[in-house]
């Protein structure tokens, strides 16, 4: 099969062996569409620690081809949670899979979905409604990531702001408004002129972070307000405790919400992701697609591994 492979510092489309079932619960999925995100770019550039040779990609939807699982059969249409918990530790036994210290991430720790086929554990797979297009299903991962902000216990009656000018910040605002959060603004901390009013928001959410932006978050939130950290930044941040502590903010670092809720939300038709899609590309077009995504995060490109 063809795959976009990171081999050391090189990135190329290679012909690699198709995955084979290895154990109980394994499922082989034919990848129909796979989305490119910032995390994939970081991995490709070596900014995240990965195996020396790795197939990239973690956002996808596809078709079950073979399974060592009674839950799935060939022909099932599915999407996948890329965070694979161990299933054995105390956190996993309590259902807190996101807290699993042994969790692996598809496309970072394990071969990903920029390929014709991928092998995943059945415990991370979700069946799709029959009528859901693969493009919407492949957007389930960013939607689930957006739903994570509700873990912070924010209320529609509160005033909030999302930092970031990108497709993910727009997606998050759209989702929050569906859930009744009408009083949430978007702010571009890089390109927008001027600053937000100090201590003016009950909660602030970041979708892009740096030391400077972290300072803006602290400056903007009300005393005792909530700072919700969401992006998977690879760079270290620095801050002065004496500046932060006087605000006494509550920090929430959130990862994923419910994947099933994500699928259900997409199935309602209330959430339109079509206006956040750049296009669908062949794997061989990866060089231009990666370059375009580095230049702008306004729209999400997708790869179709099959011509």
Buried (B, 14 or more C-beta within 10 A) or exposed (E): BBBBBBEEEEBEBBEBEBBEBEEEBBBBBBBBBBBBBBBBBBBBBEEBEBEEEBBBBBBBBBBBBBBBBEEBEEEBBBBBBBBBBEBEBEBBEEEEBBBBEEBBBBBBBBBBBBBBBBBBBBBBBBBBEEEBBBBBBBBBBBBBBBBBBBBBEBEEEBBBBBBBBBBBBBBBBBBBBEEEBEBBBBBEBEEEEEEBEEEBBBBBBBBBBBEEBBBBBBBBBBEEBBBBBBBBBBEEEEEEEEEBEEBEBBEBEBBBBBBEBBBEBBBEEEBEBEEBBBEBBBBBBBEEBBEBBEEEBEBBBBBBBEE
